[in-house]
Amino acid sequence: MVVTVPEYGFPTRYNDNYLALLVRDPKCIFAYWEFSDEQKDLVAREFNCSWGEVPLIMRVYDLTGLNFNGQNAHSYFDIYFHSLADNYYVKEISPNHSYCVDVGVITPDGRFVTLLRSNVVATPRDSLADGSGVVMADLLDRLQLRDEQKQTETFSSEGVYLSPGKEDN
């Protein structure tokens, strides 16, 4: 007897429009996206070509410390990629900065038109903390722990009983 097990898996596409951004490390973010068939057809018709010939651009915005309104980024740079791509590692960016990505096209008159916009991500620092706050916090924690040990010297299975600290004679 042969048992056939149905194969389950994740779909390769969801036929949706989205662009997601993830942080890989302090100097690299990862973008992945999908265009619906309807969006692809609309853009291809607008450019009078097939989807594979549409000149897509990824615009990477530095939004550090800003409430982004679509036009007020500190700076941006463009990455050209093939329209059949669906992900990209953006490398050599600055640590401790906030980024957002648009995928769009440049119109014949030179305007950038956003087709998809990502979430905002913040890259972590690439250096150690200076330690000034850590040392003080550690010292305060140790002093508090020492004071608590003086007050809690009697233990039982039913709970902790407070007793005054004992003096060494």
N, CA, C and O of each residue as an XYZ file, in Angstrom:
676
protein
N       0.836     -1.175      0.000
C       0.000      0.000      0.000
C       0.886      1.245      0.000
O       1.808      1.347      0.810
N       0.622      2.165     -0.877
C       1.374      3.405     -0.991
C       0.536      4.538     -0.413
O      -0.610      4.758     -0.807
N       1.139      5.243      0.524
C       0.453      6.376      1.139
C       0.984      7.653      0.511
O       2.191      7.890      0.488
N       0.092      8.457      0.014
C       0.482      9.734     -0.573
C       0.266     10.829      0.462
O      -0.836     11.017      0.977
N       1.331     11.534      0.748
C       1.262     12.629      1.709
C       1.184     13.932      0.928
O       2.052     14.222      0.106
N       0.141     14.716      1.185
C       0.056     15.993      0.454
C       1.193     16.927      0.861
O       1.604     16.962      2.021
N       1.678     17.664     -0.092
C       2.754     18.614      0.191
C       2.159     19.963      0.557
O       1.308     20.508     -0.146
N       2.630     20.478      1.672
C       2.220     21.798      2.114
C       3.448     22.687      2.127
O       4.566     22.219      2.340
N       3.240     23.909      1.909
C       4.359     24.843      1.932
C       3.848     26.261      1.855
O       2.648     26.520      1.765
N       4.779     27.142      1.895
C       4.430     28.548      1.785
C       4.310     28.919      0.317
O       5.086     28.442     -0.511
N       3.356     29.756     -0.009
C       3.260     30.193     -1.400
C       4.474     31.047     -1.774
O       5.049     31.732     -0.929
N       4.845     30.994     -3.030
C       5.979     31.807     -3.476
C       5.582     33.271     -3.629
O       6.432     34.161     -3.583
N       4.285     33.515     -3.812
C       3.774     34.883     -3.932
C       2.435     34.980     -3.222
O       1.724     33.988     -3.063
N       2.103     36.195     -2.796
C       0.803     36.458     -2.187
C      -0.047     37.385     -3.053
O      -1.184     37.700     -2.700
N       0.506     37.822     -4.188
C      -0.171     38.738     -5.106
C      -0.653     39.988     -4.368
O      -1.813     40.388     -4.465
N       0.269     40.577     -3.640
C      -0.028     41.748     -2.818
C       1.062     42.792     -3.051
O       2.104     42.490     -3.633
N       0.819     44.001     -2.601
C       1.811     45.075     -2.694
C       2.353     45.359     -1.306
O       1.612     45.801     -0.428
N       3.627     45.113     -1.100
C       4.246     45.420      0.192
C       5.749     45.570      0.024
O       6.342     45.065     -0.929
N       6.344     46.272      0.966
C       7.793     46.454      1.042
C       8.157     46.459      2.519
O       7.689     47.313      3.273
N       8.976     45.523      2.929
C       9.366     45.407      4.338
C      10.869     45.595      4.465
O      11.638     45.201      3.589
N      11.266     46.198      5.563
C      12.670     46.492      5.825
C      13.053     45.878      7.163
O      12.332     46.023      8.150
N      14.194     45.190      7.194
C      14.720     44.560      8.403
C      16.165     44.985      8.601
O      16.878     45.248      7.633
N      16.596     45.052      9.846
C      17.997     45.360     10.146
C      18.771     44.050     10.208
O      18.366     43.121     10.906
N      19.885     43.972      9.480
C      20.757     42.804      9.573
C      21.862     43.043     10.582
O      22.145     42.180     11.413
N      22.486     44.205     10.516
C      23.560     44.571     11.437
C      23.734     46.091     11.366
O      22.998     46.747     10.628
N      24.683     46.672     12.108
C      24.804     48.139     12.126
C      25.022     48.797     10.765
O      24.724     49.981     10.603
N      25.533     48.058      9.789
C      25.842     48.662      8.493
C      25.096     48.025      7.327
O      25.477     48.209      6.172
N      24.027     47.272      7.626
C      23.299     46.598      6.547
C      21.827     46.419      6.924
O      21.501     45.999      8.034
N      20.951     46.746      5.979
C      19.525     46.476      6.129
C      19.080     45.605      4.961
O      19.714     45.594      3.906
N      17.996     44.883      5.155
C      17.478     43.968      4.144
C      16.063     44.389      3.781
O      15.214     44.568      4.655
N      15.816     44.545      2.493
C      14.487     44.902      1.997
C      13.939     43.744      1.172
O      14.663     43.128      0.389
N      12.655     43.456      1.354
C      11.990     42.488      0.485
C      10.604     43.023      0.149
O       9.996     43.734      0.949
N      10.109     42.680     -1.037
C       8.880     43.281     -1.535
C       8.173     42.368     -2.509
O       8.702     41.353     -2.962
N       6.950     42.774     -2.811
C       6.168     42.098     -3.836
C       5.219     43.113     -4.461
O       4.678     43.985     -3.780
N       5.030     42.982     -5.759
C       4.036     43.761     -6.489
C       2.922     42.811     -6.917
O       3.187     41.692     -7.357
N       1.688     43.256     -6.788
C       0.563     42.455     -7.276
C       0.576     42.463     -8.802
O       1.178     43.337     -9.426
N      -0.089     41.488     -9.384
C      -0.186     41.442    -10.847
C      -0.857     42.702    -11.383
O      -0.471     43.229    -12.427
N      -1.854     43.172    -10.666
C      -2.561     44.388    -11.082
C      -1.618     45.599    -11.098
O      -1.639     46.396    -12.036
N      -0.798     45.728    -10.061
C       0.156     46.848     -9.987
C       1.200     46.738    -11.104
O       1.552     47.736    -11.734
N       1.686     45.530    -11.337
C       2.669     45.322    -12.413
C       2.090     45.735    -13.765
O       2.742     46.436    -14.539
N       0.867     45.298    -14.044
C       0.223     45.634    -15.321
C       0.032     47.139    -15.467
O       0.277     47.702    -16.534
N      -0.402     47.780    -14.402
C      -0.631     49.226    -14.424
C       0.666     49.990    -14.728
O       0.678     50.891    -15.566
N       1.746     49.624    -14.046
C       3.032     50.313    -14.245
C       3.587     50.018    -15.637
O       4.082     50.923    -16.308
N       3.508     48.768    -16.073
C       4.014     48.407    -17.402
C       3.257     49.162    -18.498
O       3.863     49.623    -19.465
N       1.948     49.288    -18.350
C       1.161     50.048    -19.341
C       1.580     51.516    -19.346
O       1.692     52.136    -20.403
N       1.807     52.061    -18.156
C       2.207     53.474    -18.051
C       3.535     53.729    -18.773
O       3.726     54.782    -19.381
N       4.451     52.751    -18.697
C       5.756     52.887    -19.348
C       5.772     52.294    -20.753
O       6.797     52.327    -21.434
N       4.638     51.755    -21.181
C       4.516     51.192    -22.519
C       5.582     50.129    -22.786
O       6.251     50.139    -23.820
N       5.722     49.206    -21.817
C       6.692     48.116    -21.954
C       6.220     46.939    -21.107
O       5.190     47.022    -20.437
N       6.966     45.857    -21.138
C       6.634     44.721    -20.274
C       7.170     44.994    -18.865
O       8.037     45.849    -18.682
N       6.650     44.264    -17.871
C       7.097     44.462    -16.488
C       8.608     44.250    -16.361
O       9.263     44.962    -15.600
N       9.159     43.301    -17.080
C      10.596     43.014    -17.026
C      11.473     44.152    -17.519
O      12.681     44.154    -17.279
N      10.877     45.124    -18.209
C      11.633     46.266    -18.727
C      11.416     47.554    -17.931
O      12.001     48.589    -18.251
N      10.580     47.491    -16.902
C      10.300     48.689    -16.097
C      11.553     49.055    -15.297
O      12.100     48.201    -14.599
N      12.018     50.306    -15.382
C      13.246     50.731    -14.681
C      12.970     51.078    -13.208
O      12.719     52.236    -12.873
N      13.021     50.061    -12.337
C      12.739     50.285    -10.917
C      13.954     50.826    -10.174
O      15.099     50.523    -10.510
N      13.677     51.624     -9.170
C      14.719     52.235     -8.339
C      14.329     52.064     -6.880
O      13.166     52.222     -6.509
N      15.312     51.739     -6.067
C      15.119     51.729     -4.625
C      15.752     53.001     -4.089
O      16.948     53.228     -4.272
N      14.963     53.826     -3.434
C      15.458     55.075     -2.849
C      15.556     54.869     -1.342
O      14.557     54.593     -0.678
N      16.767     55.005     -0.811
C      17.035     54.774      0.612
C      17.173     56.130      1.297
O      18.059     56.916      0.963
N      16.291     56.395      2.257
C      16.263     57.674      2.975
C      16.904     57.538      4.355
O      16.671     56.555      5.058
N      17.709     58.522      4.738
C      18.217     58.630      6.111
C      17.257     59.546      6.861
O      17.153     60.735      6.559
N      16.557     58.979      7.844
C      15.527     59.716      8.582
C      15.889     59.927     10.041
O      15.010     60.198     10.859
N      17.140     59.810     10.378
C      17.564     59.861     11.774
C      17.008     61.092     12.484
O      17.269     62.227     12.084
N      16.238     60.848     13.546
C      15.699     61.927     14.361
C      14.566     62.715     13.735
O      14.184     63.760     14.262
N      14.013     62.240     12.617
C      12.958     62.982     11.917
C      11.615     62.276     11.999
O      11.548     61.057     12.153
N      10.557     63.051     11.895
C       9.221     62.527     11.665
C       9.001     62.662     10.160
O       8.624     63.733      9.683
N       9.230     61.596      9.417
C       9.281     61.618      7.956
C       7.914     61.932      7.351
O       6.909     61.310      7.697
N       7.893     62.904      6.446
C       6.657     63.258      5.746
C       6.729     62.922      4.253
O       5.845     63.305      3.486
N       7.769     62.215      3.846
C       7.925     61.845      2.444
C       8.883     62.732      1.678
O       9.293     62.390      0.569
N       9.251     63.888      2.265
C      10.124     64.814      1.555
C      11.213     65.421      2.424
O      12.053     66.159      1.912
N      11.228     65.139      3.707
C      12.146     65.848      4.600
C      13.310     64.995      5.097
O      13.796     65.227      6.204
N      13.763     64.037      4.333
C      14.888     63.194      4.748
C      16.177     64.014      4.805
O      16.331     65.006      4.092
N      17.105     63.577      5.672
C      18.424     64.220      5.714
C      19.126     64.051      4.370
O      19.718     64.987      3.832
N      19.043     62.835      3.847
C      19.679     62.528      2.567
C      19.044     61.253      2.018
O      18.286     60.572      2.710
N      19.363     60.948      0.780
C      18.924     59.683      0.191
C      19.898     59.303     -0.906
O      20.652     60.133     -1.414
N      19.864     58.023     -1.257
C      20.616     57.552     -2.420
C      19.760     56.518     -3.139
O      18.886     55.891     -2.541
N      20.026     56.350     -4.432
C      19.236     55.454     -5.271
C      20.026     54.214     -5.645
O      21.240     54.264     -5.845
N      19.313     53.104     -5.734
C      19.878     51.833     -6.178
C      18.997     51.349     -7.324
O      17.785     51.208     -7.162
N      19.595     51.098     -8.465
C      18.855     50.592     -9.614
C      18.899     49.071     -9.574
O      19.943     48.488     -9.283
N      17.774     48.427     -9.865
C      17.735     46.964     -9.849
C      16.727     46.475    -10.881
O      15.897     47.242    -11.369
N      16.809     45.205    -11.201
C      15.920     44.601    -12.198
C      14.533     44.406    -11.597
O      14.402     44.086    -10.416
N      13.514     44.597    -12.400
C      12.134     44.518    -11.907
C      11.722     43.107    -11.484
O      10.699     42.947    -10.819
N      12.482     42.096    -11.849
C      12.158     40.737    -11.417
C      12.751     40.407    -10.046
O      12.443     39.360     -9.477
N      13.595     41.286     -9.516
C      14.151     41.084     -8.171
C      13.044     41.293     -7.137
O      12.090     42.035     -7.372
N      13.188     40.626     -5.989
C      12.194     40.808     -4.929
C      12.826     41.026     -3.554
O      12.133     41.022     -2.536
N      14.152     41.216     -3.534
C      14.818     41.520     -2.262
C      16.185     42.127     -2.548
O      16.723     42.001     -3.648
N      16.733     42.789     -1.529
C      18.027     43.444     -1.711
C      18.650     43.743     -0.349
O      17.965     44.204      0.565
N      19.947     43.480     -0.219
C      20.713     43.882      0.962
C      21.324     45.253      0.691
O      22.120     45.408     -0.235
N      20.958     46.238      1.487
C      21.518     47.583      1.365
C      22.690     47.647      2.330
O      22.507     47.637      3.547
N      23.902     47.713      1.774
C      25.115     47.651      2.598
C      25.796     49.014      2.687
O      25.474     49.944      1.948
N      26.736     49.101      3.604
C      27.549     50.305      3.815
C      26.708     51.520      4.191
O      26.952     52.628      3.713
N      25.725     51.304      5.044
C      24.957     52.420      5.589
C      25.524     52.766      6.962
O      26.401     52.063      7.464
N      25.043     53.821      7.560
C      25.599     54.300      8.832
C      24.947     53.629     10.032
O      23.725     53.482     10.078
N      25.758     53.223     11.000
C      25.208     52.697     12.253
C      24.496     53.805     13.027
O      24.778     54.989     12.843
N      23.574     53.402     13.890
C      22.870     54.328     14.774
C      22.088     55.390     13.989
O      22.017     56.552     14.390
N      21.502     54.965     12.863
C      20.683     55.840     12.022
C      19.340     55.168     11.754
O      19.195     53.958     11.929
N      18.364     55.961     11.329
C      17.043     55.442     10.958
C      16.874     55.539      9.447
O      17.272     56.524      8.824
N      16.272     54.491      8.868
C      16.119     54.422      7.415
C      14.710     54.005      7.020
O      14.006     53.310      7.753
N      14.331     54.454      5.839
C      13.097     54.054      5.175
C      13.451     53.886      3.702
O      14.363     54.543      3.199
N      12.733     53.011      3.017
C      13.026     52.743      1.613
C      11.750     52.889      0.788
O      10.680     52.434      1.193
N      11.877     53.523     -0.360
C      10.816     53.544     -1.366
C      11.292     52.749     -2.566
O      12.468     52.804     -2.928
N      10.386     52.012     -3.181
C      10.650     51.426     -4.489
C       9.746     52.177     -5.452
O       8.541     52.301     -5.229
N      10.341     52.671     -6.515
C       9.571     53.468     -7.456
C      10.217     53.535     -8.815
O      11.102     52.745     -9.146
N       9.761     54.489     -9.595
C      10.250     54.686    -10.961
C      10.533     56.169    -11.175
O       9.971     57.033    -10.502
N      11.411     56.436    -12.120
C      11.661     57.806    -12.566
C      10.861     58.001    -13.849
O      11.015     57.247    -14.809
N      10.016     59.008    -13.854
C       9.202     59.280    -15.038
C      10.074     59.918    -16.121
O      11.167     60.402    -15.825
N       9.610     59.926    -17.360
C      10.397     60.545    -18.433
C      10.765     62.006    -18.162
O      11.782     62.489    -18.659
N       9.940     62.714    -17.373
C      10.274     64.109    -17.062
C      11.159     64.235    -15.819
O      11.398     65.344    -15.342
N      11.652     63.096    -15.286
C      12.630     63.127    -14.197
C      12.081     63.056    -12.787
O      12.852     63.138    -11.831
N      10.768     62.904    -12.622
C      10.192     62.815    -11.272
C      10.277     61.386    -10.742
O      10.104     60.429    -11.497
N      10.540     61.245     -9.455
C      10.508     59.934     -8.808
C       9.084     59.689     -8.314
O       8.523     60.510     -7.588
N       8.508     58.566     -8.707
C       7.156     58.200     -8.282
C       7.258     56.954     -7.407
O       7.733     55.908     -7.848
N       6.807     57.085     -6.165
C       6.856     55.970     -5.222
C       5.756     54.967     -5.534
O       4.587     55.326     -5.669
N       6.154     53.694     -5.646
C       5.190     52.613     -5.833
C       4.959     51.862     -4.526
O       3.838     51.444     -4.235
N       6.018     51.690     -3.739
C       5.942     51.013     -2.443
C       6.792     51.777     -1.438
O       7.838     52.320     -1.794
N       6.351     51.821     -0.191
C       7.145     52.437      0.882
C       7.261     51.440      2.030
O       6.296     50.764      2.387
N       8.457     51.365      2.597
C       8.715     50.427      3.694
C       8.398     51.041      5.047
O       8.031     52.210      5.163
N       8.553     50.221      6.042
C       8.553     50.667      7.429
C       9.880     51.375      7.712
O      10.806     51.300      6.905
N       9.974     52.052      8.837
C      11.221     52.705      9.259
C      11.951     51.763     10.209
O      11.344     51.181     11.108
N      13.260     51.617     10.004
C      14.085     50.808     10.908
C      15.237     51.656     11.426
O      15.634     52.639     10.801
N      15.768     51.258     12.579
C      16.919     51.945     13.176
C      18.057     50.949     13.305
O      17.898     49.890     13.912
N      19.202     51.288     12.736
C      20.364     50.415     12.861
C      20.998     50.611     14.238
O      20.981     51.719     14.774
N      21.556     49.547     14.810
C      22.197     49.684     16.123
C      23.555     50.365     16.012
O      24.107     50.513     14.921
N      24.078     50.773     17.153
C      25.435     51.331     17.182
C      26.431     50.233     16.833
O      26.129     49.048     16.974
N      27.594     50.619     16.385
C      28.642     49.636     16.111
C      29.814     49.795     17.072
O      30.928     49.362     16.781
N      29.556     50.420     18.218
C      30.611     50.614     19.213
C      30.061     50.273     20.588
O      28.849     50.216     20.796
N      30.968     50.050     21.509
C      30.576     49.764     22.878
C      30.142     51.041     23.570
O      30.555     52.138     23.193
N      29.315     50.891     24.572
C      28.922     52.046     25.371
C      30.143     52.563     26.113
O      31.084     51.812     26.374
N      30.128     53.845     26.453
C      31.270     54.418     27.159
C      31.398     53.873     28.575
O      32.460     53.993     29.185
N      30.341     53.278     29.105
C      30.429     52.609     30.396
C      30.168     53.487     31.590
O      30.064     52.964     32.700
N      30.055     54.786     31.435
C      29.902     55.659     32.594
C      28.616     55.356     33.356
O      28.629     55.343     34.587
N      27.531     55.118     32.677
C      26.274     54.808     33.342
C      26.254     53.416     33.929
O      25.611     53.182     34.952
N      26.948     52.491     33.297
C      26.956     51.107     33.761
C      27.674     50.986     35.094
O      27.196     50.278     35.981
N      28.791     51.646     35.257
C      29.560     51.562     36.503
C      28.740     52.101     37.663
O      28.696     51.478     38.724
N      28.094     53.234     37.488
C      27.299     53.821     38.562
C      26.117     52.924     38.902
O      25.824     52.715     40.079
N      25.433     52.392     37.895
C      24.295     51.511     38.147
C      24.743     50.253     38.873
O      24.050     49.784     39.775
N      25.881     49.703     38.498
C      26.408     48.504     39.154
C      26.729     48.794     40.617
O      26.426     47.980     41.490
N      27.327     49.925     40.887
C      27.662     50.300     42.260
C      26.397     50.463     43.094
O      26.344     49.983     44.227
N      25.386     51.125     42.563
C      24.126     51.295     43.288
C      23.443     49.956     43.538
O      22.894     49.734     44.617
N      23.471     49.059     42.550
C      22.887     47.728     42.732
C      23.595     46.967     43.845
O      22.937     46.309     44.651
N      24.907     47.040     43.907
C      25.664     46.335     44.952
C      25.358     46.896     46.337
O      25.220     46.137     47.296
N      25.253     48.217     46.450
C      24.927     48.822     47.744
C      23.529     48.412     48.198
O      23.320     48.119     49.375
N      22.584     48.391     47.282
C      21.221     47.999     47.623
C      21.176     46.530     48.026
O      20.489     46.178     48.984
N      21.890     45.676     47.320
C      21.933     44.255     47.636
C      22.534     44.027     49.018
O      22.031     43.196     49.774
N      23.601     44.748     49.364
C      24.236     44.616     50.676
C      23.271     45.012     51.784
O      23.196     44.345     52.816
N      22.530     46.101     51.573
C      21.545     46.531     52.568
C      20.437     45.501     52.728
O      19.984     45.254     53.845
N      19.992     44.893     51.623
C      18.942     43.880     51.699
C      19.431     42.641     52.433
O      18.663     42.022     53.169
N      20.689     42.268     52.249
C      21.230     41.093     52.931
C      21.290     41.308     54.435
O      21.099     40.359     55.195
N      21.546     42.514     54.877
C      21.574     42.805     56.309
C      20.189     42.642     56.919
O      20.067     42.234     58.074
N      19.137     42.958     56.152
C      17.780     42.911     56.685
C      17.151     41.529     56.604
O      16.247     41.235     57.386
N      17.585     40.677     55.702
C      16.957     39.367     55.519
C      17.946     38.271     55.846
O      18.664     37.780     54.976
N      17.973     37.894     57.111
C      18.901     36.841     57.518
C      18.193     35.583     57.955
O      18.853     34.555     58.109
N      16.881     35.599     58.168
C      16.145     34.423     58.591
C      15.263     33.973     57.435
O      14.444     34.744     56.936
N      15.432     32.720     57.008
C      14.673     32.177     55.898
C      13.859     30.985     56.378
O      14.267     30.286     57.305
N      12.724     30.753     55.758
C      11.960     29.544     56.026
C      11.260     29.165     54.740
O      11.238     29.938     53.782
N      10.688     27.972     54.719
C       9.984     27.537     53.515
C       8.697     28.311     53.308
O       8.111     28.259     52.227
N       8.252     29.023     54.321
C       7.012     29.773     54.221
C       7.233     31.220     53.815
O       6.265     31.933     53.550
N       8.448     31.663     53.761
C       8.688     33.036     53.362
C       9.938     33.593     53.990
O      10.663     32.885     54.688
N      10.183     34.827     53.751
C      11.360     35.505     54.280
C      10.897     36.385     55.429
O       9.934     37.140     55.301
N      11.593     36.278     56.548
C      11.275     37.102     57.707
C      12.364     38.132     57.881
O      13.550     37.808     57.820
N      11.976     39.343     58.092
C      12.945     40.413     58.297
C      13.421     40.391     59.734
O      12.629     40.244     60.664
N      14.700     40.536     59.899
C      15.262     40.658     61.242
C      16.327     41.721     61.193
O      16.918     41.954     60.139
N      16.584     42.367     62.300
C      17.612     43.409     62.288
C      18.972     42.810     61.979
O      19.232     41.650     62.301
N      19.843     43.596     61.357
C      21.188     43.140     61.036
C      21.975     42.840     62.293
O      21.824     43.520     63.307
N      22.820     41.814     62.226
C      23.631     41.432     63.383
C      24.972     42.124     63.305
O      25.544     42.294     62.228
N      25.444     42.505     64.419
C      26.753     43.143     64.516
C      27.772     42.074     64.873
O      27.485     41.207     65.698
N      28.944     42.115     64.275
C      30.019     41.194     64.646
C      30.661     41.677     65.929
O      30.971     42.861     66.059
N      30.868     40.762     66.893
C      31.494     41.123     68.162
C      32.935     40.779     68.164
O      33.624     41.014     69.156
